[in-house]
Amino acid sequence: MTPPVRPGRPVRILLCDDHAVVRAGLLALLGGEPDIEVVGEAGSGEEAVALAARLGPDVVLMDLQLGPGIDGVEATRRISAAGTGTVNVLVLTTYDTDADITRAIGAGATGYLLKAERPEELFAAIHAASQGRTTLSPPVASRVMARMRSPGPTLTERELDILGQLSQGLGNRDIARALFISEATVKTHLGRIYEKLGVDTRAGAVSVAKEQRLLP
Protein backbone atom coordinates (compact mmCIF):
# COMPACT_ATOMS: atom_id res chain seq x y z
CA MET A 1 0.00 0.00 0.00
CA THR A 2 1.33 3.44 -0.94
CA PRO A 3 2.08 5.64 2.08
CA PRO A 4 0.06 8.89 1.98
CA VAL A 5 1.84 12.13 1.20
CA ARG A 6 2.71 13.90 4.45
CA PRO A 7 0.31 16.72 5.36
CA GLY A 8 1.70 20.12 4.43
CA ARG A 9 4.14 18.74 1.86
CA PRO A 10 3.45 19.39 -1.83
CA VAL A 11 2.86 16.41 -4.10
CA ARG A 12 6.13 15.92 -6.01
CA ILE A 13 5.56 15.43 -9.76
CA LEU A 14 7.71 14.11 -12.60
CA LEU A 15 6.43 15.08 -16.06
CA CYS A 16 6.98 12.75 -19.00
CA ASP A 17 5.94 13.92 -22.47
CA ASP A 18 8.00 14.00 -25.65
CA HIS A 19 6.58 17.38 -26.67
CA ALA A 20 8.42 20.30 -25.05
CA VAL A 21 5.45 22.61 -25.63
CA VAL A 22 3.13 20.24 -23.74
CA ARG A 23 5.60 20.01 -20.86
CA ALA A 24 5.86 23.80 -20.76
CA GLY A 25 2.09 24.09 -20.64
CA LEU A 26 1.85 21.58 -17.79
CA LEU A 27 4.63 23.38 -15.92
CA ALA A 28 2.75 26.66 -16.20
CA LEU A 29 -0.50 25.02 -15.14
CA LEU A 30 0.89 23.08 -12.20
CA GLY A 31 3.18 25.91 -11.14
CA GLY A 32 0.16 27.84 -9.92
CA GLU A 33 -0.80 25.10 -7.47
CA PRO A 34 0.87 25.58 -4.06
CA ASP A 35 0.38 21.93 -3.07
CA ILE A 36 1.97 20.51 -6.24
CA GLU A 37 5.68 20.69 -7.06
CA VAL A 38 7.21 19.61 -10.38
CA VAL A 39 10.60 18.11 -9.54
CA GLY A 40 11.63 16.93 -13.01
CA GLU A 41 10.85 16.63 -16.72
CA ALA A 42 11.45 13.73 -19.08
CA GLY A 43 11.16 13.74 -22.85
CA SER A 44 11.42 9.96 -23.31
CA GLY A 45 10.43 6.75 -21.58
CA GLU A 46 14.03 5.88 -20.75
CA GLU A 47 14.60 9.30 -19.21
CA ALA A 48 11.42 8.97 -17.14
CA VAL A 49 12.54 5.62 -15.73
CA ALA A 50 15.95 7.02 -14.80
CA LEU A 51 14.57 10.20 -13.24
CA ALA A 52 11.88 8.33 -11.31
CA ALA A 53 14.58 6.19 -9.73
CA ARG A 54 16.80 9.19 -8.94
CA LEU A 55 14.20 11.73 -7.80
CA GLY A 56 11.61 9.47 -6.17
CA PRO A 57 8.55 11.60 -7.05
CA ASP A 58 5.13 10.88 -5.61
CA VAL A 59 3.52 10.81 -9.05
CA VAL A 60 4.81 10.42 -12.60
CA LEU A 61 2.52 12.14 -15.10
CA MET A 62 3.01 9.87 -18.09
CA ASP A 63 2.10 10.26 -21.76
CA LEU A 64 1.75 7.03 -23.77
CA GLN A 65 3.26 7.89 -27.15
CA LEU A 66 6.83 9.04 -26.62
CA GLY A 67 8.49 8.82 -30.01
CA PRO A 68 11.61 6.67 -30.47
CA GLY A 69 12.51 4.30 -27.64
CA ILE A 70 10.18 2.71 -25.11
CA ASP A 71 6.60 3.95 -24.93
CA GLY A 72 4.69 5.15 -21.88
CA VAL A 73 3.33 1.70 -21.11
CA GLU A 74 6.78 0.12 -20.95
CA ALA A 75 8.10 3.06 -18.94
CA THR A 76 5.18 2.63 -16.53
CA ARG A 77 5.95 -1.08 -16.22
CA ARG A 78 9.61 -0.44 -15.43
CA ILE A 79 8.86 2.30 -12.91
CA SER A 80 6.26 0.13 -11.18
CA ALA A 81 8.57 -2.87 -11.12
CA ALA A 82 11.58 -0.93 -9.84
CA GLY A 83 9.75 1.21 -7.31
CA THR A 84 9.09 0.49 -3.67
CA GLY A 85 5.41 1.32 -3.91
CA THR A 86 5.95 5.02 -3.28
CA VAL A 87 5.97 6.16 -6.94
CA ASN A 88 2.59 6.11 -8.67
CA VAL A 89 2.08 6.61 -12.41
CA LEU A 90 -0.84 8.69 -13.65
CA VAL A 91 -1.32 8.37 -17.41
CA LEU A 92 -2.18 11.67 -19.13
CA THR A 93 -2.84 11.08 -22.81
CA THR A 94 -5.11 11.71 -25.78
CA TYR A 95 -5.50 7.98 -26.50
CA ASP A 96 -8.51 6.09 -25.15
CA THR A 97 -8.59 2.81 -27.07
CA ASP A 98 -9.28 -0.40 -25.16
CA ALA A 99 -5.78 -1.58 -26.02
CA ASP A 100 -4.13 1.53 -24.56
CA ILE A 101 -6.23 1.45 -21.40
CA THR A 102 -5.73 -2.28 -20.84
CA ARG A 103 -1.97 -2.14 -21.41
CA ALA A 104 -1.44 0.92 -19.21
CA ILE A 105 -3.45 -0.41 -16.27
CA GLY A 106 -1.87 -3.83 -16.69
CA ALA A 107 1.56 -2.18 -16.54
CA GLY A 108 0.75 -0.68 -13.15
CA ALA A 109 -0.72 2.76 -13.85
CA THR A 110 -2.65 4.10 -10.87
CA GLY A 111 -4.91 6.31 -12.99
CA TYR A 112 -5.76 7.12 -16.60
CA LEU A 113 -6.68 10.68 -17.52
CA LEU A 114 -7.37 12.26 -20.91
CA LYS A 115 -5.73 15.57 -21.81
CA ALA A 116 -9.15 17.02 -22.59
CA GLU A 117 -10.09 17.04 -18.89
CA ARG A 118 -10.41 20.33 -17.01
CA PRO A 119 -7.44 21.49 -14.89
CA GLU A 120 -9.45 20.88 -11.71
CA GLU A 121 -9.87 17.23 -12.70
CA LEU A 122 -6.13 16.92 -13.30
CA PHE A 123 -5.29 18.42 -9.91
CA ALA A 124 -7.72 16.08 -8.17
CA ALA A 125 -6.34 13.08 -10.06
CA ILE A 126 -2.78 13.98 -9.08
CA HIS A 127 -3.70 14.12 -5.40
CA ALA A 128 -5.61 10.85 -5.68
CA ALA A 129 -2.66 9.17 -7.42
CA SER A 130 -0.27 10.41 -4.73
CA GLN A 131 -2.33 8.41 -2.25
CA GLY A 132 -2.51 5.34 -4.47
CA ARG A 133 -6.17 5.90 -5.33
CA THR A 134 -7.41 5.18 -8.85
CA THR A 135 -8.81 7.95 -11.02
CA LEU A 136 -10.22 7.40 -14.51
CA SER A 137 -11.54 10.00 -16.93
CA PRO A 138 -15.32 9.51 -17.36
CA PRO A 139 -14.97 8.23 -20.97
CA VAL A 140 -12.30 5.78 -19.84
CA ALA A 141 -14.38 4.61 -16.88
CA SER A 142 -17.33 4.09 -19.21
CA ARG A 143 -15.22 1.97 -21.54
CA VAL A 144 -13.89 -0.12 -18.67
CA MET A 145 -17.42 -0.71 -17.36
CA ALA A 146 -18.71 -1.56 -20.84
CA ARG A 147 -15.99 -4.16 -21.29
CA MET A 148 -16.78 -5.65 -17.89
CA ARG A 149 -20.47 -5.93 -18.76
CA SER A 150 -19.91 -7.23 -22.27
CA PRO A 151 -16.34 -8.47 -22.56
CA GLY A 152 -14.95 -8.96 -26.03
CA PRO A 153 -11.90 -11.00 -27.02
CA THR A 154 -9.24 -10.85 -24.34
CA LEU A 155 -5.73 -10.63 -25.74
CA THR A 156 -2.55 -10.79 -23.72
CA GLU A 157 -0.15 -7.84 -23.70
CA ARG A 158 2.20 -9.74 -26.01
CA GLU A 159 -0.67 -10.53 -28.40
CA LEU A 160 -1.63 -6.84 -28.42
CA ASP A 161 2.00 -5.94 -29.16
CA ILE A 162 2.05 -8.35 -32.11
CA LEU A 163 -1.32 -7.11 -33.33
CA GLY A 164 -0.01 -3.56 -33.27
CA GLN A 165 2.99 -4.57 -35.39
CA LEU A 166 0.67 -6.50 -37.69
CA SER A 167 -1.46 -3.40 -38.26
CA GLN A 168 1.64 -1.62 -39.56
CA GLY A 169 2.02 -4.24 -42.28
CA LEU A 170 5.08 -5.96 -40.83
CA GLY A 171 5.85 -9.58 -41.68
CA ASN A 172 6.68 -12.26 -39.14
CA ARG A 173 10.43 -11.74 -39.42
CA ASP A 174 10.18 -7.97 -38.86
CA ILE A 175 7.76 -8.46 -35.96
CA ALA A 176 10.17 -10.92 -34.36
CA ARG A 177 13.03 -8.44 -34.69
CA ALA A 178 10.98 -5.54 -33.33
CA LEU A 179 9.85 -7.49 -30.26
CA PHE A 180 13.07 -9.48 -29.75
CA ILE A 181 11.37 -12.85 -30.05
CA SER A 182 11.66 -15.74 -32.51
CA GLU A 183 9.60 -16.12 -35.67
CA ALA A 184 8.22 -19.36 -34.27
CA THR A 185 6.93 -17.46 -31.24
CA VAL A 186 5.32 -14.89 -33.51
CA LYS A 187 3.55 -17.66 -35.44
CA THR A 188 2.30 -19.23 -32.20
CA HIS A 189 0.88 -15.92 -30.99
CA LEU A 190 -0.70 -15.21 -34.38
CA GLY A 191 -2.50 -18.54 -34.22
CA ARG A 192 -3.94 -17.65 -30.83
CA ILE A 193 -4.91 -14.17 -32.03
CA TYR A 194 -6.73 -15.63 -35.05
CA GLU A 195 -8.59 -18.08 -32.82
CA LYS A 196 -9.65 -15.42 -30.30
CA LEU A 197 -10.81 -12.99 -32.99
CA GLY A 198 -12.48 -15.67 -35.11
CA VAL A 199 -10.46 -14.94 -38.26
CA ASP A 200 -7.95 -16.76 -40.41
CA THR A 201 -6.03 -13.97 -42.13
CA ARG A 202 -3.79 -11.12 -41.08
CA ALA A 203 -6.07 -8.55 -42.70
CA GLY A 204 -9.06 -10.08 -40.92
CA ALA A 205 -7.31 -9.86 -37.57
CA VAL A 206 -6.51 -6.18 -38.05
CA SER A 207 -10.04 -5.41 -39.24
CA VAL A 208 -11.74 -7.12 -36.28
CA ALA A 209 -9.26 -5.60 -33.84
CA LYS A 210 -10.14 -2.11 -35.08
CA GLU A 211 -13.86 -2.86 -34.86
CA GLN A 212 -13.36 -4.03 -31.27
CA ARG A 213 -11.18 -0.94 -30.60
CA LEU A 214 -8.25 -3.15 -29.66
CA LEU A 215 -6.02 -1.00 -31.83
CA PRO A 216 -5.51 2.79 -31.93
NUDRENKE-655184 format. One record per residue (C-alpha): x, y, z; residue number from 1; residue in three letters. Coordinates in Angstrom, 3 decimals, padded with zeros to 6 digits. Layout:
! residues N
@c1: X, c2: Y, c3: Z, pos: NUM, code: ALA .
...
END
This chain:
! residues 216
@c1: 000.000, c2: 000.000, c3: 000.000, pos: 1, code: MET .
@c1: 001.328, c2: 003.439, c3: -000.941, pos: 2, code: THR .
@c1: 002.079, c2: 005.641, c3: 002.082, pos: 3, code: PRO .
@c1: 000.065, c2: 008.890, c3: 001.983, pos: 4, code: PRO .
@c1: 001.837, c2: 012.131, c3: 001.199, pos: 5, code: VAL .
@c1: 002.709, c2: 013.896, c3: 004.450, pos: 6, code: ARG .
@c1: 000.306, c2: 016.723, c3: 005.362, pos: 7, code: PRO .
@c1: 001.701, c2: 020.116, c3: 004.428, pos: 8, code: GLY .
@c1: 004.140, c2: 018.735, c3: 001.858, pos: 9, code: ARG .
@c1: 003.448, c2: 019.394, c3: -001.832, pos: 10, code: PRO .
@c1: 002.861, c2: 016.413, c3: -004.103, pos: 11, code: VAL .
@c1: 006.128, c2: 015.921, c3: -006.014, pos: 12, code: ARG .
@c1: 005.557, c2: 015.429, c3: -009.763, pos: 13, code: ILE .
@c1: 007.714, c2: 014.114, c3: -012.597, pos: 14, code: LEU .
@c1: 006.433, c2: 015.083, c3: -016.055, pos: 15, code: LEU .
@c1: 006.982, c2: 012.748, c3: -019.002, pos: 16, code: CYS .
@c1: 005.939, c2: 013.922, c3: -022.469, pos: 17, code: ASP .
@c1: 007.996, c2: 013.998, c3: -025.646, pos: 18, code: ASP .
@c1: 006.584, c2: 017.383, c3: -026.673, pos: 19, code: HIS .
@c1: 008.419, c2: 020.298, c3: -025.047, pos: 20, code: ALA .
@c1: 005.447, c2: 022.606, c3: -025.631, pos: 21, code: VAL .
@c1: 003.134, c2: 020.239, c3: -023.740, pos: 22, code: VAL .
@c1: 005.599, c2: 020.009, c3: -020.857, pos: 23, code: ARG .
@c1: 005.862, c2: 023.798, c3: -020.757, pos: 24, code: ALA .
@c1: 002.088, c2: 024.091, c3: -020.637, pos: 25, code: GLY .
@c1: 001.853, c2: 021.581, c3: -017.792, pos: 26, code: LEU .
@c1: 004.635, c2: 023.375, c3: -015.921, pos: 27, code: LEU .
@c1: 002.754, c2: 026.660, c3: -016.202, pos: 28, code: ALA .
@c1: -000.503, c2: 025.021, c3: -015.140, pos: 29, code: LEU .
@c1: 000.886, c2: 023.082, c3: -012.195, pos: 30, code: LEU .
@c1: 003.180, c2: 025.911, c3: -011.136, pos: 31, code: GLY .
@c1: 000.165, c2: 027.837, c3: -009.915, pos: 32, code: GLY .
@c1: -000.804, c2: 025.099, c3: -007.465, pos: 33, code: GLU .
@c1: 000.871, c2: 025.577, c3: -004.055, pos: 34, code: PRO .
@c1: 000.380, c2: 021.929, c3: -003.070, pos: 35, code: ASP .
@c1: 001.970, c2: 020.515, c3: -006.245, pos: 36, code: ILE .
@c1: 005.683, c2: 020.694, c3: -007.061, pos: 37, code: GLU .
@c1: 007.212, c2: 019.614, c3: -010.379, pos: 38, code: VAL .
@c1: 010.601, c2: 018.110, c3: -009.538, pos: 39, code: VAL .
@c1: 011.628, c2: 016.925, c3: -013.007, pos: 40, code: GLY .
@c1: 010.853, c2: 016.625, c3: -016.716, pos: 41, code: GLU .
@c1: 011.445, c2: 013.735, c3: -019.080, pos: 42, code: ALA .
@c1: 011.162, c2: 013.737, c3: -022.854, pos: 43, code: GLY .
@c1: 011.425, c2: 009.964, c3: -023.310, pos: 44, code: SER .
@c1: 010.432, c2: 006.748, c3: -021.575, pos: 45, code: GLY .
@c1: 014.028, c2: 005.875, c3: -020.750, pos: 46, code: GLU .
@c1: 014.602, c2: 009.295, c3: -019.209, pos: 47, code: GLU .
@c1: 011.422, c2: 008.971, c3: -017.136, pos: 48, code: ALA .
@c1: 012.536, c2: 005.616, c3: -015.729, pos: 49, code: VAL .
@c1: 015.955, c2: 007.017, c3: -014.797, pos: 50, code: ALA .
@c1: 014.572, c2: 010.203, c3: -013.236, pos: 51, code: LEU .
@c1: 011.876, c2: 008.330, c3: -011.305, pos: 52, code: ALA .
@c1: 014.582, c2: 006.187, c3: -009.728, pos: 53, code: ALA .
@c1: 016.800, c2: 009.186, c3: -008.940, pos: 54, code: ARG .
@c1: 014.203, c2: 011.734, c3: -007.802, pos: 55, code: LEU .
@c1: 011.614, c2: 009.468, c3: -006.165, pos: 56, code: GLY .
@c1: 008.553, c2: 011.597, c3: -007.054, pos: 57, code: PRO .
@c1: 005.135, c2: 010.881, c3: -005.606, pos: 58, code: ASP .
@c1: 003.519, c2: 010.814, c3: -009.054, pos: 59, code: VAL .
@c1: 004.814, c2: 010.421, c3: -012.600, pos: 60, code: VAL .
@c1: 002.522, c2: 012.143, c3: -015.095, pos: 61, code: LEU .
@c1: 003.008, c2: 009.867, c3: -018.092, pos: 62, code: MET .
@c1: 002.097, c2: 010.256, c3: -021.763, pos: 63, code: ASP .
@c1: 001.753, c2: 007.031, c3: -023.767, pos: 64, code: LEU .
@c1: 003.262, c2: 007.888, c3: -027.151, pos: 65, code: GLN .
@c1: 006.834, c2: 009.038, c3: -026.617, pos: 66, code: LEU .
@c1: 008.490, c2: 008.819, c3: -030.010, pos: 67, code: GLY .
@c1: 011.614, c2: 006.669, c3: -030.466, pos: 68, code: PRO .
@c1: 012.506, c2: 004.302, c3: -027.636, pos: 69, code: GLY .
@c1: 010.181, c2: 002.707, c3: -025.115, pos: 70, code: ILE .
@c1: 006.601, c2: 003.948, c3: -024.928, pos: 71, code: ASP .
@c1: 004.695, c2: 005.153, c3: -021.880, pos: 72, code: GLY .
@c1: 003.328, c2: 001.702, c3: -021.109, pos: 73, code: VAL .
@c1: 006.777, c2: 000.118, c3: -020.952, pos: 74, code: GLU .
@c1: 008.095, c2: 003.062, c3: -018.936, pos: 75, code: ALA .
@c1: 005.184, c2: 002.627, c3: -016.525, pos: 76, code: THR .
@c1: 005.947, c2: -001.079, c3: -016.220, pos: 77, code: ARG .
@c1: 009.606, c2: -000.436, c3: -015.432, pos: 78, code: ARG .
@c1: 008.859, c2: 002.301, c3: -012.907, pos: 79, code: ILE .
@c1: 006.256, c2: 000.131, c3: -011.179, pos: 80, code: SER .
@c1: 008.573, c2: -002.872, c3: -011.124, pos: 81, code: ALA .
@c1: 011.577, c2: -000.931, c3: -009.838, pos: 82, code: ALA .
@c1: 009.750, c2: 001.208, c3: -007.305, pos: 83, code: GLY .
@c1: 009.091, c2: 000.485, c3: -003.666, pos: 84, code: THR .
@c1: 005.411, c2: 001.316, c3: -003.908, pos: 85, code: GLY .
@c1: 005.952, c2: 005.022, c3: -003.280, pos: 86, code: THR .
@c1: 005.974, c2: 006.157, c3: -006.939, pos: 87, code: VAL .
@c1: 002.595, c2: 006.106, c3: -008.675, pos: 88, code: ASN .
@c1: 002.076, c2: 006.611, c3: -012.406, pos: 89, code: VAL .
@c1: -000.843, c2: 008.692, c3: -013.647, pos: 90, code: LEU .
@c1: -001.320, c2: 008.372, c3: -017.406, pos: 91, code: VAL .
@c1: -002.183, c2: 011.674, c3: -019.130, pos: 92, code: LEU .
@c1: -002.842, c2: 011.082, c3: -022.805, pos: 93, code: THR .
@c1: -005.110, c2: 011.708, c3: -025.782, pos: 94, code: THR .
@c1: -005.502, c2: 007.982, c3: -026.500, pos: 95, code: TYR .
@c1: -008.509, c2: 006.095, c3: -025.150, pos: 96, code: ASP .
@c1: -008.594, c2: 002.809, c3: -027.065, pos: 97, code: THR .
@c1: -009.282, c2: -000.403, c3: -025.159, pos: 98, code: ASP .
@c1: -005.780, c2: -001.584, c3: -026.017, pos: 99, code: ALA .
@c1: -004.131, c2: 001.530, c3: -024.563, pos: 100, code: ASP .
@c1: -006.233, c2: 001.450, c3: -021.397, pos: 101, code: ILE .
@c1: -005.730, c2: -002.283, c3: -020.842, pos: 102, code: THR .
@c1: -001.973, c2: -002.143, c3: -021.412, pos: 103, code: ARG .
@c1: -001.443, c2: 000.920, c3: -019.208, pos: 104, code: ALA .
@c1: -003.446, c2: -000.408, c3: -016.271, pos: 105, code: ILE .
@c1: -001.866, c2: -003.827, c3: -016.695, pos: 106, code: GLY .
@c1: 001.562, c2: -002.183, c3: -016.536, pos: 107, code: ALA .
@c1: 000.747, c2: -000.681, c3: -013.150, pos: 108, code: GLY .
@c1: -000.718, c2: 002.764, c3: -013.852, pos: 109, code: ALA .
@c1: -002.654, c2: 004.099, c3: -010.867, pos: 110, code: THR .
@c1: -004.913, c2: 006.305, c3: -012.987, pos: 111, code: GLY .
@c1: -005.757, c2: 007.119, c3: -016.600, pos: 112, code: TYR .
@c1: -006.680, c2: 010.684, c3: -017.522, pos: 113, code: LEU .
@c1: -007.365, c2: 012.256, c3: -020.907, pos: 114, code: LEU .
@c1: -005.734, c2: 015.566, c3: -021.806, pos: 115, code: LYS .
@c1: -009.154, c2: 017.024, c3: -022.594, pos: 116, code: ALA .
@c1: -010.088, c2: 017.037, c3: -018.893, pos: 117, code: GLU .
@c1: -010.407, c2: 020.325, c3: -017.010, pos: 118, code: ARG .
@c1: -007.444, c2: 021.493, c3: -014.892, pos: 119, code: PRO .
@c1: -009.448, c2: 020.880, c3: -011.710, pos: 120, code: GLU .
@c1: -009.865, c2: 017.235, c3: -012.697, pos: 121, code: GLU .
@c1: -006.134, c2: 016.917, c3: -013.303, pos: 122, code: LEU .
@c1: -005.290, c2: 018.422, c3: -009.909, pos: 123, code: PHE .
@c1: -007.723, c2: 016.081, c3: -008.173, pos: 124, code: ALA .
@c1: -006.344, c2: 013.077, c3: -010.059, pos: 125, code: ALA .
@c1: -002.777, c2: 013.977, c3: -009.081, pos: 126, code: ILE .
@c1: -003.705, c2: 014.117, c3: -005.404, pos: 127, code: HIS .
@c1: -005.614, c2: 010.853, c3: -005.683, pos: 128, code: ALA .
@c1: -002.663, c2: 009.174, c3: -007.418, pos: 129, code: ALA .
@c1: -000.270, c2: 010.412, c3: -004.733, pos: 130, code: SER .
@c1: -002.332, c2: 008.409, c3: -002.245, pos: 131, code: GLN .
@c1: -002.506, c2: 005.339, c3: -004.467, pos: 132, code: GLY .
@c1: -006.172, c2: 005.896, c3: -005.332, pos: 133, code: ARG .
@c1: -007.411, c2: 005.181, c3: -008.847, pos: 134, code: THR .
@c1: -008.811, c2: 007.953, c3: -011.017, pos: 135, code: THR .
@c1: -010.221, c2: 007.403, c3: -014.508, pos: 136, code: LEU .
@c1: -011.544, c2: 009.997, c3: -016.929, pos: 137, code: SER .
@c1: -015.318, c2: 009.507, c3: -017.364, pos: 138, code: PRO .
@c1: -014.969, c2: 008.227, c3: -020.967, pos: 139, code: PRO .
@c1: -012.300, c2: 005.778, c3: -019.841, pos: 140, code: VAL .
@c1: -014.379, c2: 004.607, c3: -016.877, pos: 141, code: ALA .
@c1: -017.333, c2: 004.085, c3: -019.214, pos: 142, code: SER .
@c1: -015.217, c2: 001.973, c3: -021.544, pos: 143, code: ARG .
@c1: -013.891, c2: -000.116, c3: -018.668, pos: 144, code: VAL .
@c1: -017.425, c2: -000.715, c3: -017.358, pos: 145, code: MET .
@c1: -018.712, c2: -001.557, c3: -020.836, pos: 146, code: ALA .
@c1: -015.994, c2: -004.165, c3: -021.291, pos: 147, code: ARG .
@c1: -016.782, c2: -005.654, c3: -017.886, pos: 148, code: MET .
@c1: -020.473, c2: -005.925, c3: -018.757, pos: 149, code: ARG .
@c1: -019.908, c2: -007.229, c3: -022.267, pos: 150, code: SER .
@c1: -016.345, c2: -008.468, c3: -022.564, pos: 151, code: PRO .
@c1: -014.947, c2: -008.957, c3: -026.033, pos: 152, code: GLY .
@c1: -011.900, c2: -010.997, c3: -027.022, pos: 153, code: PRO .
@c1: -009.238, c2: -010.854, c3: -024.337, pos: 154, code: THR .
@c1: -005.733, c2: -010.631, c3: -025.742, pos: 155, code: LEU .
@c1: -002.549, c2: -010.785, c3: -023.718, pos: 156, code: THR .
@c1: -000.152, c2: -007.841, c3: -023.698, pos: 157, code: GLU .
@c1: 002.202, c2: -009.739, c3: -026.009, pos: 158, code: ARG .
@c1: -000.670, c2: -010.525, c3: -028.401, pos: 159, code: GLU .
@c1: -001.627, c2: -006.838, c3: -028.420, pos: 160, code: LEU .
@c1: 001.995, c2: -005.939, c3: -029.162, pos: 161, code: ASP .
@c1: 002.050, c2: -008.350, c3: -032.111, pos: 162, code: ILE .
@c1: -001.319, c2: -007.113, c3: -033.327, pos: 163, code: LEU .
@c1: -000.005, c2: -003.563, c3: -033.275, pos: 164, code: GLY .
@c1: 002.986, c2: -004.570, c3: -035.386, pos: 165, code: GLN .
@c1: 000.669, c2: -006.503, c3: -037.692, pos: 166, code: LEU .
@c1: -001.456, c2: -003.403, c3: -038.259, pos: 167, code: SER .
@c1: 001.644, c2: -001.622, c3: -039.558, pos: 168, code: GLN .
@c1: 002.018, c2: -004.237, c3: -042.282, pos: 169, code: GLY .
@c1: 005.078, c2: -005.965, c3: -040.830, pos: 170, code: LEU .
@c1: 005.846, c2: -009.581, c3: -041.683, pos: 171, code: GLY .
@c1: 006.676, c2: -012.263, c3: -039.143, pos: 172, code: ASN .
@c1: 010.432, c2: -011.739, c3: -039.417, pos: 173, code: ARG .
@c1: 010.177, c2: -007.975, c3: -038.859, pos: 174, code: ASP .
@c1: 007.765, c2: -008.459, c3: -035.955, pos: 175, code: ILE .
@c1: 010.165, c2: -010.921, c3: -034.364, pos: 176, code: ALA .
@c1: 013.031, c2: -008.436, c3: -034.688, pos: 177, code: ARG .
@c1: 010.980, c2: -005.541, c3: -033.329, pos: 178, code: ALA .
@c1: 009.850, c2: -007.492, c3: -030.259, pos: 179, code: LEU .
@c1: 013.073, c2: -009.475, c3: -029.750, pos: 180, code: PHE .
@c1: 011.372, c2: -012.854, c3: -030.048, pos: 181, code: ILE .
@c1: 011.657, c2: -015.741, c3: -032.515, pos: 182, code: SER .
@c1: 009.599, c2: -016.125, c3: -035.671, pos: 183, code: GLU .
@c1: 008.218, c2: -019.364, c3: -034.267, pos: 184, code: ALA .
@c1: 006.933, c2: -017.464, c3: -031.235, pos: 185, code: THR .
@c1: 005.319, c2: -014.889, c3: -033.512, pos: 186, code: VAL .
@c1: 003.546, c2: -017.660, c3: -035.441, pos: 187, code: LYS .
@c1: 002.302, c2: -019.228, c3: -032.204, pos: 188, code: THR .
@c1: 000.880, c2: -015.924, c3: -030.986, pos: 189, code: HIS .
@c1: -000.699, c2: -015.214, c3: -034.379, pos: 190, code: LEU .
@c1: -002.497, c2: -018.544, c3: -034.221, pos: 191, code: GLY .
@c1: -003.937, c2: -017.645, c3: -030.826, pos: 192, code: ARG .
@c1: -004.910, c2: -014.169, c3: -032.035, pos: 193, code: ILE .
@c1: -006.735, c2: -015.629, c3: -035.054, pos: 194, code: TYR .
@c1: -008.594, c2: -018.075, c3: -032.817, pos: 195, code: GLU .
@c1: -009.650, c2: -015.421, c3: -030.298, pos: 196, code: LYS .
@c1: -010.807, c2: -012.990, c3: -032.990, pos: 197, code: LEU .
@c1: -012.479, c2: -015.672, c3: -035.107, pos: 198, code: GLY .
@c1: -010.459, c2: -014.938, c3: -038.257, pos: 199, code: VAL .
@c1: -007.951, c2: -016.764, c3: -040.411, pos: 200, code: ASP .
@c1: -006.034, c2: -013.968, c3: -042.129, pos: 201, code: THR .
@c1: -003.787, c2: -011.120, c3: -041.083, pos: 202, code: ARG .
@c1: -006.075, c2: -008.548, c3: -042.696, pos: 203, code: ALA .
@c1: -009.058, c2: -010.076, c3: -040.924, pos: 204, code: GLY .
@c1: -007.307, c2: -009.865, c3: -037.566, pos: 205, code: ALA .
@c1: -006.507, c2: -006.176, c3: -038.050, pos: 206, code: VAL .
@c1: -010.043, c2: -005.414, c3: -039.242, pos: 207, code: SER .
@c1: -011.743, c2: -007.117, c3: -036.283, pos: 208, code: VAL .
@c1: -009.261, c2: -005.602, c3: -033.843, pos: 209, code: ALA .
@c1: -010.138, c2: -002.110, c3: -035.080, pos: 210, code: LYS .
@c1: -013.859, c2: -002.859, c3: -034.860, pos: 211, code: GLU .
@c1: -013.356, c2: -004.030, c3: -031.269, pos: 212, code: GLN .
@c1: -011.179, c2: -000.942, c3: -030.596, pos: 213, code: ARG .
@c1: -008.250, c2: -003.147, c3: -029.657, pos: 214, code: LEU .
@c1: -006.020, c2: -001.001, c3: -031.835, pos: 215, code: LEU .
@c1: -005.510, c2: 002.792, c3: -031.925, pos: 216, code: PRO .
END
